[in-house]
Amino acid sequence: MFLSGIVYSQDSQYTISDDTMEFQLDKKAHLGVSFGLYYMFYTFHSYDTINVHAQLDAMLLSSIIGLSYEVYQGSSFSDADGFSKEDMLYNLIGVAMGRVSHEFFLYFKELI
């Protein structure tokens, strides 16, 4: 609700950044943090109980964290350049890489 209030308020100075897809430190950070958030949320959701949706929950939660941060950066509360579609794409790539590497490890765990 807070995020939608920031985006749709009348007096908001919401900005969209003019960013590039160059794989610089900013993009590496978005990718790496999203990758790590996937594993953190998966661990939290599958630790005590058997949760058949732990992987999906981890993907959704880490994507929501990335989106929330980007929406915050676009708001007037932040000193950042604005919401970056490119950063959000790197967030999603990080989550996808976490999910694929997780499946990779689970596959080879079954073989051993």
TAKA-V714775 format. One line per field, one symbol per residue. ss: DSSP state (A for helix, B for strand, O for the rest). psi: psi as a letter, one per 30 degrees, with the letter a starting at -180 (. if undefined). burial: + if it has 9 or more other C-alpha atoms within 8 Angstrom, else -. Layout:
ss = ???
psi = ???
burial = ???
This chain:
ss = OAAAAAAAOOOOOOOBOOOOOOOOAAAAAAAAAAAAAAAAAAAAAAOOOOOOOAAAAAAAAAAAAAAAAAAAAAOOOOOOOOBOAAAAAAAAAAAAAAAAAAAAAAAAAAAO
psi = eeeeeeegkegkhkkklillgkiaeeeeeeeeeeeeeeeeeeeefgeeljjfgeeeeeeeeeeeeeeeeeeefflfflglfakjeeeeeeeeeeeeeeeeeeeeeeefeef.
burial = --+--++----+-++++---------++-+++++++++++++--++-------++-+++-+++--+++-+++++++----++++-+++-++++++++++-------------
